[in-house]
Amino acid sequence: MNRWFRVAGGVAMNLCFGSAYTFSIFLAPLQREFGWSRAQVSLAFTISIACIAAGVLVGGRWHDRQGPAPVALTGALLFSAGIFLSRYTHALWWLYACYGVLVGFASGVGYVCPLAVGMKWFPEKRGLVTGLMVMGYGAGSALIAPLAGLLLHRYGWRDTFSLLGLGFLAVTTAGSFFLRNPPEGWRPEGWVPPSPEVTAFRPPRDYPPGRMLRTGTFYRMWLAYALGTSAGLMVIGHLAAFAEGAGFSPRDAALSVGVLSVGNGFGRIGSGWMSDHIGRTRTLFLVMGVTGLLLLLEPRVGTVPLLFGSVFLIGYCYGSQLAVFPSAAADFFGIRNLGNNYGLLLTAWGVAGIIGPMAGGRIFDATKSYSTAFLIAAVLAFLAAAVIATVRPPPATWETPQATPASTPRSAAGG
């Protein structure tokens, strides 16, 4: 099978998994039927975000032990079941269990498989392929939301959950059968791995999770990831409200959210490709620094073209981080344990997904303005750029208790 079919299967799965972000279209119908508050209903989405991070940890560990086939299929089945079962919502606990826990956890379990499989089949294009995979996850809400809105208007929210669940079941299970690892030792024809003398990004040994957690490289990457995505999510979670408060029409405010989503998708592909050519940390430093500058200027935006242009770039830079960090994890810590290792690194995004939007709301409640929130977000972005600039490759070798001076591995550079 042509290896690009592996990418197609992964993108198809992630398009469905990313549709979990369309939950906001169900807020009003659920409120009208049950009389719940907006905070009570939206808590289901917050639970879902937290469970995505938990699912990535479990799925990554399982993937590294058993391969992608059982993990991807389980994620597909559980995700589709969670969407379908949401149609039977009759109490908040049911909504939290089905959409919050089951959909979020399954989305995280399935998310890691396309990333790991794609990078193993495309070692010479890790950044680009990772960008395509995570672009699917980011674009899912943009593609599914109009369809879900149409179904909601025509059939109601219960049947919409049913139809989406059945559709996702067909697409995700089909996509999961394309996700298989290449044979051990496989390489693309004519491709020769770069030597350590040429690049510092491919250690000769694969780091197991326990060894990775003992390196300063991991914690610097984790901190930069958390700071950078917190800055982006603080804006994403409040963009429409900010735009309306700044004097833009409700229509333009809603359109700005779509523009940001488009930028998000382009950033995942564009920066993924760029990181293959100028390096992971340089790309991350650039997009984090640009994010900080944009956030400083955002409260002063006064025209629709400037609003759309700035939020497109903010979305581009945010999406870039989600594309480049998986490739950086593979470069620094190896590909064998990527599912588990990146699952640990992605907990930074999980923390940011809870803290960023909540912090933006609390700051607005305290100041009645988003100016302070954007200023704090800009500071977070600059701090992220400063931290990522300090990231260096971890040691290429390490001592083990059984090693002797004669048998201790040495790097190609003599380390």
N, C-alpha and C positions, 0 to 999 in steps of 0.2 A: 504494500500500500504506500502511495506517495505520502511523505511525512507531512505535507501541508494539510492532509485530511485530519491529522491529529490536531492541528491548530483549529480547523473548522469545527471539529467536535467540541473542543474546549471552549471556543467562543460561543457556540450555540448554548452550551450549558450555562455559561456565565451570564448570557443575556437573560436567561430565566432567573437565575439566582439573584441578579441585580434588581429584578423587578420588585423585590421586597421593599425597595425605597418608594414604591408608589402608594404606600399605606395611607398617605394623607388624603387620597380621594375617597377613602371610606370613612373619614372622620365625621363629616356632616350627616351621612345616612345613619350611622350608628348612634350619633347623638339624638337625632330626631326620633328614632324608634325606641330607644331605651331611656332617654333623658339623662344620660351620663354627662359629666362635664368634659370639656376639651382636654383637661389635664389627665383625667381618668382614662380616656380613650387613647390618647397619644402615648401613655405609659407603655402600651403594648409595643410600640416602635422602639422605645428606649430599651426595653427588655430584649428585643430582637437584636439590636446593635451589640449589647453586651454578650449575648449568646453566640453571635457570629465569631467573636474573638475566641470564645471557649471552643467552638466547633473547629476552628482552624488548628488549635493546639491538639485536639483529639485526632482530627483527620490527618494532620501532618505526621504525627507519631505512627498512626496506623498505616499510612501510605508508605513510610520508610520501611516498615516491617513486612507488609503484605503486597505492596505494589498498588497501582492506581485502580485496578478493576473493581475489587469489592468496595473500596472507599467511594469511588465516583457513583456506583450504582446505588449504594446506601444513601448517599446524599441526595441523589435524584428522587428516590422513592419517598424519603422522609419529607423533603421539601414539598413535593407535590401533595402528599397527604396532609401536611400542615395547612396549605392553602385551601384544599378541598374541605377539610374539617372545620375551617373557620366559618363556613356557611351555617353551621349549627350553633353559632354563638347565641347564648341566652343569658349569660352572666359574664361579668368581667373576668372571673378566674378562667373561664373557657377561652376567651379571647387571648388572655395573657399566655395560657398554656399552648394554644395552637399557633397563633401568629407570633407571639413573643418568643417562646422557648423553642418550639419545634421548627418553625420556619427559619428563625435566626440560626439555631444550632446546625441544622441541615445545610443551610447556605454556607456556613463556615467550613463544614466537613467537605463539601464538594468543591469549594473555592480553590483549595490548595492543589488539587490534582492537575488541572490544566496548566498551572504554572510550572510544576515540577516536570511534567511530561514534555511540555514545550521546550524547556531549556535543555533537556537531555537529548531531544531530537535535533536541536539547533544550537549547538555549542558556539558556533561562529556568529550567531545572530541573537544572542540571549536578550539583549535590550529590546530589539524590535519585536521579537516573538512575545516576550513578557508584556510589552505595551499593547499588543493586539489582544492578548488574553484578558488583561485587566480593563481594556477599553470596552470589551463585551460586558463586563460587570457594571461599568459606569454608564454604558449606553442603554442598559436594560430598562431602567426607569423611563428614559426618554422615548423608547419605542413602545413599551407596554402601556404606559400611562394613557395615551390617546385611545388605544383599544379598550382598556379597562373602563375609561370614561364613557365610551360608546355603549359598552355592554351594561354598565351601571344605569345609564339613562333608559335603556330599552328593556332590561330584564330585572333590574333591582340588584341589591348588593349580595343577596344570598346566591342567586344563580350566577352572578359574576364570579364569586369565589369558586363555584363548582366548575364553570367553564374554563377558568384560568388553571385550576388544579389539573383538570384532564389534559389541557393543552400542554402544560409544563411536563406532565408525566410522559407524554409522547416524545417531546423534544429532548428532555434531559436523559431519559433512558437510552434513546438512540445515540445521543452524543457521548454517553459514557462508554459505549462499546468501541469508540475510536481511541480511547485513552489507554494506551499500552506503552510500557517502557521499551526502548530499543534493547537489543541483545547486549550482554555484558561486553564492554570493550569496543562497542560500535562507534565508528566515526564517519562523518560525511566524506564521500569520495574526494580525495585531493586535499582534505583539510589537515593541517598539522597544528597541534596545540602550541601556543606561544610558550617559549621557555621562560623560566624565572628571570633570566638576565634581560629579557625584552620587556616583560611586564611584571609588576609586583602583585597582580590581581588574581593569580591562579596558584594557590598553595599546592605543593606536591602531595599533601595529605588531606583527607576529608575529616573535618572536625566533627566528632560526636557532640550532642547537645551539652553534656556535662563539661567537656573540654572548652567548648565555645563560651560557656557562662563564666569561665575563669579568665577570659581575655578582656582587656580594657576596650578593645575595638567594638565588642558587642554593646557595651553599656554606652559608649559614645554614640553609636548608631541608634540605639533605642531612644536616648534622650533627644537627639536631633529629630528623629521620626515623630516622637510625641509632641515636641514643640512646634514643628513645622505643620503637622496636620491639625493641631489644635488651633493654630492661627487661621487656617483655611476653613475649618468647620465652624469657627466662631462667626465667620461671615456667611457661609452657606446656610447655616441654620436660621439666619435673620435677614437675609438679603431683601426679600419682598417687603418686609416691614420697614427696613431701613429706607428703601427707595420711596415708598409712599410717604414716610415721615420727612424725606428730603424734598417733597413737593412734586414727585413724579406721579403720573396717573396710575390707577390700579392696573390698567392694561400694560403699561410700560414696565411696571414693577414685576408683573407676572412674566412678561417676555424676558426680563433680565435674568430670571431664574433659568429659563430655557437656554439663553445665550451662555450662561455660566456652565450649564451641562454640556453644551457643544464644545466649549473650551476645555472642559474636563476630559472629554474623549480625545480631542486632538492632542492634548498634552501627553496622554499616555502613549500614543504612538510616536509623536514627534520627539519627545525627550528620551523615550526608549531607544529610538534609532540614534539620536545624538550621543547618548551615553556609550554606544558601541564605538564611537569615533573619538570622543574627547575624554572619556572616563566617567565613572559613576559619581565619584565625589565632586568632581568639577561641575558636572551637570546639576547635582543637588545644590551645591553652593550657589550656583547661578540662579536657579528658580526660587530658592529661599530668599536670596537677597532682593530679587525683583518683587517677590510677594511683599516684603517689608516696605519697599518704596511705594508700591501701589496702595497699600493699606494706609500709609501716611497721607496720601493724596485723595483717597476715596471720599472723605467727608466734604471735600471742596468741589466735587463733581456737580455740575449744574445743568448739563445738556444731555439729551438722550444718546447721541453718538458717543460722548465720553463715558456715559454710564455703561453702555453696551460694550465698548472697547475695553474698559477697565475690568469689568466682571468676566469678560472672555479670558483676559490674561490671568486673572486670579484663578479661574477654573483651570486654565492651562497649567499653571504652576502647581496647583494642588494635585491634579491628576498625574503630573510628572513624578511626584514623590511615590505614588502608589505603583508606578511602573518601574522606577529605577531601584528602589530598595530591594525588591526580590532578586534582581540581577546582582546587586552589590553583595547580598548575602551569599549567593552562589559563588561569586568571585572570591570573596574573602574566606569562606568556610567550606567550600567544596559543594559538590552536587549530590553526593550519596545520601546525606542526611538533610537535604534541603527542606523537605516537608516539615520535619520537626523543628529545624533551626529557624525557618522563616515564621513558623507558627509562634515561636517564642518572641521573635522580633515584632510580629504584628500585634502583640498585646499593647504596644505603644499606641497604635492606631485605635485600638479598643478603648484605651484610657482617654485618648483625645476625643473620641466620638461621644463620650459621656460628659467630659469636662468642658469642651469647647462651646457647644450650644448652650449649656447651662450657665456658664460664666457670662456669655454674651447677654443672656436674659437678665441675670442678676445685676449686671453692671447697668443695663438700661433701666431697670426698676429703681436703682439707687440714684441715677443721674438724670433720668428722663431724656437721655440722648445716647446715640450710638457713637459719638465722637470719641469718648473715652474708651469704649470697647474696641474700636478700630485702632486706636493708639496702642493699647495693650497687645492687640493681635500683631501689630507691626513689630513691637518689641520682641514678641515670641518668635516671629519669623527671623529677625536679625540674630537672635540668640541661637536659633537652629542653624543658621548659616555659619556662625562662629564655631559651633560645636562640630559640624560636619567637616569643617576645614582642618580639624585636629585629628580626624580619623586616619589611621595608618593600617596597612595590612598586619594581621596578627603574625606571630612567629610561624615560620614555615614548618618547623619541627618542634617536638616537645619531648621532654624526658618522661620515661615510664619507670615504675618501680623495678621492672625486670631488666631494664636496659643496662648494658655495661658500656664502658668507654669505647670498646671495640665495635659494639653493635648499635650504638646510638645513631639513628639516621641523621644525615647531614643534608642541608639544602644544596642546590646546585651552585649557590654563590659561596658555599663554604661556611654557612652559619652554624 
